[in-house]
Amino acid sequence: MAKTEEKATLKDIASHAKEYGFIYPSSEIYDGLGATYDYGPNGSLLKNNIKEYWWKAMVQLHDNIVGIDAAIFMHPTTWKASGHVDAFNDPLIDNKDSKKRYRADVLIEEQVAKIEGKIKKEVEKAAKRFGESFDKDQFVTTNPRVVGYYEKIKSIEDRMKAAIENGALDDLKQLIVDLDIADPVSGSKNWTDVRQFNLMFSTELGSLAEGANTIYLRPETAQGIFVNYPNVQKTSRMKPPFGIAQIGKAFRNEIIARQFIFRMREFEQMEMQFFIKPGEEMKWYETWKEKRIKWHKALGLGEEKYRFHDHLNLAHYANAACDIEFDFPMGFKELEGIHSRTDFDLSSHEKHSGKKLQYFDQQENTSYVPYVVETSIGLDRMFLAVMASSLKNEKLEDGSERTVMSIPAPLAPSKAAILPLINKDGLPELAEKICGELKLEFNVQYDAKDAIGRRYRRQDAVGTPFCITVDHQSLEDQSVTLRERDSMAQERVSISSLGPEISDKVSLKSLLKAL
Ligand code: GAP
């Protein structure tokens, strides 16, 4: 059936997520808590499937990667050593008129994005004008207006980089003033000075009366891996290159927490630290860039939805870093970070703990502190990427409409729905029997309420890849109608072949094989 599609906005996604049990605002009966969300029945299933895809791709498919599950609370010196106590800050600026608060670097980057938009327009115009003979490379390097734009971008980025590296907050403010940046909400240019704000949440360990220690909720899972490097290396008998993977909660007191689950105060990370011999970091950095983009693209959300963005302002621990950006409803934004962290973390933990965190290379008879290449993806952002590219409103050829979530089948919350055509004549009994068999293999739903068309729509809306309809013919010849979500094609199949028919398409195996 022919159809046209309408792409979902962030608002559509948030309201669909709530209505269909994917994501609710946290503690909603008390009007919610800023930038914290709860995952509902369908959401927790989808989230678990994303975790499983990541975990299997990283740990199960790599003989030299093992997993851990470290505590959220860590010794407070961890965060001194990691640099988070001193350097995990955002440069913030307030608009005095609108009272809105912004990250100074983000305001500047948005200005750069505007100039990039102008370049894109010039290129599109020229491509139209010159037709087939258009040479883009030549155009962008010779057209005076475009060259001017590039020079402007470079000068802005150089000034921003220098200001951030030198901690020169006055220079950052001056750049905002010089660029004539206005508050995106109110248009006002009445700015405060730029201030640094630490993003870690702190709490007290022990009772205050006994002189409690300040501890932090971890702002990244990575440090749980670094401090366990010697334990894991010894107990798993690993030698570099090897990796340690972990999935877990992280907490950041984000000041500008907007855009639904894109930026949360409590979120989940899936991180892997790859320990290597010093000097080999660029080779592994490139290898992990390739492997991670392959993992994303295997999902089939659209090759054009991803791009790499090299970091201009390297974090305090990195000597090379990039983001895998995804085309979210609000534009291309960071989904995953790949960082070459040198030996910064292990060396710093050596210094602060007084313990050796080295690897003794027997062949070369030398010890070294391993270098680390890290891959770090936000699980919630990955969830948003899947939802954003799956949720569609389709206009069908017959004039009707449907809302469908074409979630990749291996990630879908339920793999099949079993629907007795009517709720009598022995059909529910047969449907329940089929349900009982299939649920041994994967997650299924049983739905007997409402007309069959409405039940199909309900399953489309939560992304169930297959609907199995049991009718009177099923009682006679042990066959059912199997309906596929995206094409809406229906075929008659025997009950005995349902398991194998569906299994192949919904299992993670098909995705993992492509890696
Ligand atoms: N260990 C390195 C690290 O934490 P990061 O770039 O700060 O690096 C890694 O974070 C990933 O975690 C990001 O690419 C993003 O997907 C996710 N992330 C970071 N802050 C987040 C937030 N406030 N809400 C949701 N996801 C977040």
Residues whose N, C-alpha, C, O or C-beta is under 5 A from the ligand:
A	BS01	GAP	P219 E220 A222 R252 E254 I261 F262 R263 M264 F267 E334 L335 E336 G337 S376 I377 G378 D380 R381
